[in-house]
Amino acid sequence: MGLKRNLLKGVVQWNSGGSWVSEGEDDYHPDREYLAKIKQFELGNISLS
């Protein structure tokens, strides 16, 4: 769609309202082991880290 990250983030948060995901986003750090496993699936150009 060509949305910049901040605009996309605002759209998602506006549609879903407050949640533990949006409230804890800045402190969340995904498990590197799980990210490595997901990347093995070759799902295309997905930035997970």
N, C-alpha and C positions, 0 to 999 in steps of 0.2 A: 504493500500500500504506500510505501514511502514515508511512513510516519517516523519521526525522530523518537528516540528512546523515551525522553521525558514526556512527550505528548502521548505516546502509547501507554505509558505508565499511568498518566492522568486519566485517560479514557477507561482503562481497566479498573482503576480504583473508584472512579465515579460510578461505573456500572455495578460494581460489586459491594461498594460501601466499605466500611472499616472491617478489618479482619486481622487475625494473628499474622497472616502472611504480609499484608501491607504495613502493619505496625512494627513488625520485627525484621523487615527487609534489610535494613542497614546493618543489623547484627548477625544476619544469617550467613553461614559459611557451609556450603555443601560438602559432603564427604568425598574426598578426592578419589577414594577407591571406587565408589559408585559411579562417579563421573567417568573414570577410565573404562569401566564396564559398559556404560551407555555408549561411549564413543566407539567401541568395538562393533556396534550394530550398523555403522556406516549409514546413518539416516540422512545424509546430505550435509549441507553447510549450516550446521547448528552450533552456535556458540554457547557452550555450557560452563565455561570457566572464565 
